[in-house]
Amino acid sequence: MNLANYLLSAEKNLGIDIIPLSVNFGEETYVDKFTITNEEFYEKLNKDGWLLLEHGFSQKEDVMNLLKEKGYVDVMDYKDLTDFWRVAAGRKI
């Protein structure tokens, strides 16, 4: 499963000049894909290890909530160079 393919059809017209050819503009959201693999990520991560996830600009709250629900702490989000929320992070305890 390629989690890099996270843009929705509604996000096609973001004014971005270059979008990698591997991006999948579909109706299934990155959040849906992340939910499916969240258990695997959590089990493989060491105690006090950090999980960082790149996500679509409109998916910040959903991804952060999923991290918190799974039990990650110190959950935060970071903006990219174009000032969009882009990377969620959480620490396993």
N, C-alpha and C positions, 0 to 999 in steps of 0.2 A: 504494500500500500504506500503510495507516494503522498506524504502529508504536505508536501510543498504546494500541491494543487488546491488552493484554498479560496480562490476568488469566486464569487457568485456571479451569475449572469447579470444581475443588477449593478455590479461593480465594473462592468466593461468600460464605461465612459468616465474614467477618473482623471483624464487629462495626462495620463502617463505615456511618455513617448515610446518607451521600450518595455515590452512585457515578454519574459522568456516563453519560448514556444511550448514548454512543458506545462504551462499554466492551464488548468482545466476550468473553463467557465461553466459550471454546472449548477444544478439546483441543490445537490447534496452539499451541506456546509462542512467547513473544516471542523466545526464543533462536533458535528455528527461523527466524523472520522476519528477525532480525538477521543470521544467518549468510548468508542469501540476499543481503542488501544491503550486507554489510560491505565488499566490494570497491569499490562505488560511493562509500561514505563515505570510505574511505581515499584513493582517487584524487582526490577533490575537495578534501580538506583540505590546507592549506598546511603546509610544514615548520614544526615547532614549534607547530602548531595543536592545539587540544584538542577532543576529541570527548566530549560528555557525553550519557549515555543514561539516561532514566528506565526503571526495570524493576520487575517484581513483587518483593515482599518475599522470596520464596524463590529468586530467580534470581541473586542476587549473585555467587556463585562461578562459575556458568556464563558470565555476561556478562563478568566480569573475565578469565576464562581465554580467552575468544574474543578480547578486546582484546590480551592478551599474545601469543597465537598469531599474530595478524596483525602484530605488531611494535610495537605501542604501548608506550611506557615511562611511568614514573611513574603506573602504573595504581592507582587507589584507588576507594573507594566511600564514599558519604555517607548519613547517616540523614536521614529526614524528621522533621517536627515531632511525629510520633507514635512516634518511636524505632524505625521500621522502616528497614532498608537499602533505599535507593530510587534512588540515582543513581550510576552508574559513570562514571568519567572516565579518559581516557588521552591521552597526548601523542604525536603523530606525529614521528618523527625523520627 
